[in-house]
Amino acid sequence: MDKKQIQTLSGIEITVPTEKRLYINGNFVETEETFSTNSLSTGDRLADVSIATDRHVGEAVNAAARACEVWSVLPPLERRHHLGAFADELEAHGRALTRLDVADNGTSFERLRTNMSTAADLVKYFSRLIPELKGQTIPTGEGKIDFAKREPHGVIEEIIPFILRGSLQRSMDTFVKTNPAAPLRLSD
């Protein structure tokens, strides 16, 4: 992972971690083509970012589907534990993630400084709701009953313009496509 020193519009010097490789199935993957991304506030070049081919996208979707199979059989309290650990990581690395956001999408540090703690709070909130995702019984006639069970359903794709709002609370694996003008959002 590279590091880039930049100056924000407000004159604050920040160091930003950048990663040009794709992250698929727990591994960084090199690609043949990249594109340059620039700070939306200053126009300075931040990094070169990999361009995913159809093959890369297919590998990522398949990896997410396999992860969903594992995730869906985890007991609800274990899923809650993993989401809580993720929230703890957001809090622990909140300042670095905020610096990355400032460089990538041009918003002021002051405006974004509470985003990571809010994101961590939301992940914790929704993780605590997991035990409340109960099934339903539905009477369907004399001596008959149907049962509906709520469980992780599958992989979804989200296109994120600038703000990360996820499906973690819905217990789905997510395939993410960021805005090409601000692709570093998920690189840290």
N, C-alpha and C positions, 0 to 999 in steps of 0.2 A: 504494500500500500504506500502510495506516495503522499507527501505532505506539501501543501502550497500555502505560502504566506500572502495574504491579501489585506488591503485596506478597505473598510466599508465606507459608504457615503458619509457616515458621521465621523470618519477619521479613526475608527478603532482598528488596530492591527489584530488580525486573527489568523491562526494556523488551521488549515482545513485538510482533513484526511481525504484522499481521493483514490478510487479504485476503478480502473478501466475495464477489468475483466467482468464477465457475467458470473452470477452466483447461481448455480444449478445443482440441486440435490446435495447440498453441503460442500460443494467444491467450486473453486474459482476456475472459469473456463476462458481460454484465450479465443479470440475470433480474428478473422482476417481483416475485417473492416471496422473502422472507428469513425466517430464524428467528434468535432470539437464542441465543447459547451463553454459558454461565457457567462460571467456574472450578469444578471439582469439589471443590477444597479450601476455597475461601473463599466461593463463591457469587457473587462479583463478576461482573458482565457483562463479557465479553471482547470480543465482536464480534457483528455480524449476519452470517450466512452465507447464501449463495444457496441456494434450493431448485431442484434440477434437475427439469425437466419430462421427459416421455417423449421429446420432441424432442431435448432436450439430451443425454439418455442415448444416444439413437440416433446423434447426431453424434459423441459421444465414442467409442462402440464402432466406428463406421465409420472414424474417424480412427486408432484403434488398429489396426484391420485393415489400413489402408493402410500404417501404419508397420511392421507385421509383414512386409508384402510387401517393403519396402525392407530391413529388418533381416535377413530370411531369406536374401537373396542376398549379404550382406556376407561376405567371407572370414572364417573363424573367428578369425584373429589380429587382424583389424580390430574384430570384436565384442569381443574381449578388451581391445583398446586403449580402446574407448569405455567399457566397464565400469570399467576402471582409472581413467579420467578422472572418472567418476561417483564412485568411491570417494575420489578426491582432493578432490572438491567436498564430500563428506560430512565429511571431515576438516577442510577449511578453514572450514566453516560449522558445525562440531559444537557449539560453545558456543551459538550463536544457536538452533540446532535443539533443543538441550537446554532452553534457556529456554522455548521454545515448548511443549515437552512438559510442563514443570513447570507452566506456566500452564494448559494445556489439560486435562491429566488428573489434576492434583493430587498427583503423586508428588514426593518431595523431590529437590532438585537433586543432593544427594550420591548418592542412589540411581541417578539417571539419567546421571550425568556420564560414565560409560564406555560408554553405549549407542551413541553415534555412532561412537566409535572401534571398537567391536566390530562395528557394522554395516559400517563401511568395511573392516575386516579380512575379514569374511565375503564381501563383494562381491569383494574382491581374490582371496581364496581360490578362490571359485567361478569367477571369470574365468580364473584360471590352469588350471582344469580343462577349459576349452573345447576345447583341442587333443586332449584325451583322449576326447572324445565321438566315438568311431569307429563306423563301420558294422560289419556282420557279413556273412560269407559263409555260406550254408547249402546244403550238398549236397542236391539234390532228386532225384537219380537218376543213372544212368550218363551221363556227359558233360554234365550239367546242373547249374547252380548259381544260386541266388538271392542277391541282394545287398540288405541292409537298410542304409539310410543314415539317420543321426540328424540331424535338422535342426529348426529352429523350426517349431512346428506351427500356432500361431494365437493368438487373443486369449482370455484367461481373465478372469474376474471374481473379485476377492478382496474380501471384507468384512473389514475390519481393526478389531477391537475397540479396542485401544490400541497394540499393538506392530506395527511395520512389519516384516514378513517377506515377502520378495518372490519373484517368479519370474524375476528377472533372470538368475540362474545357469542357468535352464532355457531362456534365450534366447527368451522369449515376451513379447509386449507385454501389459501389464496394465492393466485397467480397475479402478479402485479406488473402493470405497465405504467411507468411514470411519464410525465410530460417531457417531451424531448428538449424543451427549453430549460428544464430544471431536473435533470436525471440523477443527480447525486443524492437525492433525498434518502434513498435506501441503501447507500453504499457503505455506511459506517456500521 
